[in-house]
Amino acid sequence: MAVLEATGVSKVYHGRRGTVHALDGVDLSIPKGQLFAFLGRNGAGKTTFIKVAATLLLPTSGEVRLFGEDVVAHPEAVRPYIALVPQEGRPFFHMTPREHIYEYLRVRGASGESAKARTEEILEAMGLRPFEQEPAYRLSGGVQQRTLVAMILATEAPFLFLDEPTLGMDPFGRRQVWEVIRRATRKGSTVLLTTHYLDEAEQLAEELAVIEGGKILYRGAPEALKSTVKREVRLQFSGGFTRSELGEYGEVIEDRKRLVLLTTRSRVREITERALERGSEITVGPVTLEEAFLELVGRGIEEEE
Amino acid sequence: MSFRSQAYAALRICYFNGIMPLWRSPLLIGAVFLTPFSFLFFLYVIAPRALFPFGVVGGVLFTALFTGNGMLNDCAYLRLERQLQQVYVASPVRSLTYILGMALSELAFALPAMVLFLGILLVVHPFGALAFAALVGVVLLTWLMACTLGFFVSTLFQQLREIWPLGTLIFSTLSVLPPIFYPATVIPKQWQWVAYLAPSTYAGQLADGVVGLGGGITTSVAFLNTPLFDLVGLGAITLLLAAAATYFARWRER
């Protein structure tokens, strides 16, 4: 059963630079308990969709239903069941991680006992114990972000909106957050996550949608997205070859000034031998979501509009 | 969430956004004291002694009015810089609860200065318990009016740098120009009605009236010269601003 159903959702902004379609007829349904990821470049429409679905922004047209309630007509009916990590949010400067979590739970109506228990649990799970008594202004950006995510995940709300939840975190912190997000879905929460970290989407999402220019270009499992790339192997070169030289072995992508060759297994030996002769550094691995994204969208996920 | 839970949520917001920072950085109180006390000192030095009680009442009202400036800046900061208002929108907390919680936290900041001004007033111009209760009522209504105005204005902008000068402009205009620190009789009689364009004038008139200072605006219409008119005026403006803040302000963006 779908807990989130979006039909023809559009958001149009009229500005000095003309009309911008931040969302252009988005249809989406997310079943209960699923961890769904929205993948897209900055400005693709991910945050706009989250804002509409989380009752923060009115759409220009279309309908979003959460737990059967229309988020535009009856936002008050939806809000008790949701919680949101906003993009680039920051905690109150004077409060500690413990206070943030506890106070937010109390404001949302949790009893003192329940709020205390959930605060202890999430502090432990998110690795925030060493910082629990430090005011936010003394914490690094990554720990501040972890505090904000902990505050929201502690609510155990039936629907969690996580807009770039691991932005600015170190790899260890990201993994801790991933584990707590997984645990939330095991407990029955549905999660809509936006990210431009492809490894995050690959690790977490049961299903994902790629959004570009306000339109959904792909929707399905991460593995299925990778299988849309016709080559099997990814080779990354640092010097030694020109684009045209590599072109004879397969598809060449220039990504952040690196040359990436997508080719078949049968040609790997020949290319690596040539690379060794030329003293070129080479990295060989399976095709990742990054290539699938590049092929689908035509641009890298880190590229700005 | 029930009405009781919403009221409790407002008190918790007041606790962590008002009382907690005040407790940890008591110097913040100094910032609230500084401007009204400077005005009062200035009046003490240059104005006739008979006008000093007006200045003290002005200090109380100035402090109440400037909670609106704090509200404007805090709400804009939490929405635009910290993205924290969004966290409360996507929750069972209602807009009115959030506004009340924020307003109460501004009151927490202003309370020490207000208490001190009221203490000075009782010394320089003693008055009865009933008048004291009425004055507290006027101050609370002024605080509500200022905070709803502050919240409403905070939601209209997308840039903090636009908001900072605007807050100072609005609340300085409301608290310094109208007859708050001085009696309305100082204004030429034919121009006294102009003061009614500022919502804070009603508060000043009421406050001066309830403590028996007099010096109110006089017009040819008898009803306009009564405290009831000032009370209705202040109440109506507060209700209007509260309605605008709740229904038209961008709790949800358009």
Boltz contact constraints between the chains, C-beta under 6 A:
constraints:
  - contact:
      token1: [A, 54]
      token2: [B, 90]
      max_distance: 6.0
  - contact:
      token1: [A, 56]
      token2: [B, 86]
      max_distance: 6.0
  - contact:
      token1: [A, 56]
      token2: [B, 89]
      max_distance: 6.0
  - contact:
      token1: [A, 57]
      token2: [B, 253]
      max_distance: 6.0
  - contact:
      token1: [A, 58]
      token2: [B, 254]
      max_distance: 6.0
  - contact:
      token1: [A, 79]
      token2: [B, 91]
      max_distance: 6.0
  - contact:
      token1: [A, 79]
      token2: [B, 92]
      max_distance: 6.0
  - contact:
      token1: [A, 80]
      token2: [B, 92]
      max_distance: 6.0
  - contact:
      token1: [A, 82]
      token2: [B, 90]
      max_distance: 6.0
  - contact:
      token1: [A, 84]
      token2: [B, 90]
      max_distance: 6.0
  - contact:
      token1: [A, 86]
      token2: [B, 83]
      max_distance: 6.0
  - contact:
      token1: [A, 86]
      token2: [B, 86]
      max_distance: 6.0
  - contact:
      token1: [A, 89]
      token2: [B, 83]
      max_distance: 6.0
  - contact:
      token1: [A, 90]
      token2: [B, 82]
      max_distance: 6.0
  - contact:
      token1: [A, 94]
      token2: [B, 21]
      max_distance: 6.0
  - contact:
      token1: [A, 94]
      token2: [B, 24]
      max_distance: 6.0
  - contact:
      token1: [A, 103]
      token2: [B, 16]
      max_distance: 6.0
  - contact:
      token1: [A, 106]
      token2: [B, 12]
      max_distance: 6.0
  - contact:
      token1: [A, 107]
      token2: [B, 9]
      max_distance: 6.0
  - contact:
      token1: [A, 107]
      token2: [B, 12]
      max_distance: 6.0
  - contact:
      token1: [A, 108]
      token2: [B, 91]
      max_distance: 6.0
  - contact:
      token1: [A, 108]
      token2: [B, 92]
      max_distance: 6.0
  - contact:
      token1: [A, 109]
      token2: [B, 1]
      max_distance: 6.0
  - contact:
      token1: [A, 109]
      token2: [B, 5]
      max_distance: 6.0
